[in-house]
């Protein structure tokens, strides 16, 4: 378990883009609780999007905004401890990244305004009453709907037509797992693929599930939305490469790290958009009046170097759908 990062007071400053982004008259404070690790490249990129969005709204370092960061490192106990610390600081708003972080804030019954990102089906998760009318102190941005579980399988099968068996990795403690599994199983039936859903609770589970899939002829992997997929990204991508398993991931971070392909929203764009909600709340808006928003587009990223290493010739039909191709 990694040691908790030191509290950061972060400077966020830039020139206002519009008259509505006039500089506030007093310093405000936000708390940031992220489910993953501070060393994760995806976390760094995502938070850069949030910072940029706040800068565009005239929040200035040391004068108008202080930020307190906490990282859960994929651990629910760490998330709860950090959530309690942040609540004790009584910031004007808490920004929550991922389900582990938001679960911790909910379990502690934190009543401060909260803006979240990367929460699939926040209604089923019990975080909001509805997408249009959150109805409490929580609102934010959801990355996709459950049917993406079938789309992941479809794209993987198109990229590797010889696949006959696929294992989906997911977090059983996350309410999204059951929804992804349902869509995945339905897609597998349609595509005549043998499916397995692997519940991942720790690193040993990751290793066990991927090794088991490697012993299945013509196997493949789907890595669904979860904190473990980010915290253990290098391990997952490395094992998929070692066992020569075609795999599709939910963020392009894995593809930049050598994974075959990913299909999901632009996470940086969601963090950037969330800065608007943080700004509105800092200026007096209530979360209950800010509807939960979904992504405006979904990106397909493909790594042709990895495809070549796996002996795959990426079909033109797949390449034409790609938002980004790494050659």
Buried (B, 14 or more C-beta within 10 A) or exposed (E): EEEBBEBEEBBBBBEBEEEEBEEBEEBBBBBBBBBBBBEBBBBEBBBEBBBBBBBBBBBBBEEBBBBBBBBBBBBBEBBBBBBBBBBEEEBBBBBBBBBBBBBBBBEBEBEBBBBBBBBBBBBEBEBBBEBEBBEBBBBBBBBBBBBBBBBBBBBBBBBBEEBEBBBBBBBBBBBBBBBBBBBBBBBBEEBEBEBBBBEBEEBEBBBEBBEEBBEBEBBBBBBBBBBBBBBBBEBBBBBBBEBEBBBBBBBBBBBBBBBBBBBBBBBBBBBBBBBBBBBBBBBEBEBBEBBBBBBEEBBBBBBBEBBEEBEBEBEEEBBEBBBEBBE
